[in-house]
Amino acid sequence: MYFTDRGIEELEQRRGEEEVSLGWLAEQLRVFVDLNPDFEVPVERLATWLARLDDEDDEPGA
């Protein structure tokens, strides 16, 4: 288990039943980066990865 899994598990336990829009998630990521600018690159990578999940050109080995 990665250390980050703890946060993911907490998120799932506390808010796993909620439904949110991607617009809401994007805004929360913006707020997080504003408050934690050192995390700009990882958040950007996560957002880009989520945005391109269905993009066949970005699959590993493609």
Buried (B, 14 or more C-beta within 10 A) or exposed (E): EEEEEEEEEEEEEEEEEEEEEEEEEEEEBEEEBEEEEEEEEEBEEEBEEEEEEEEEEEEEEE
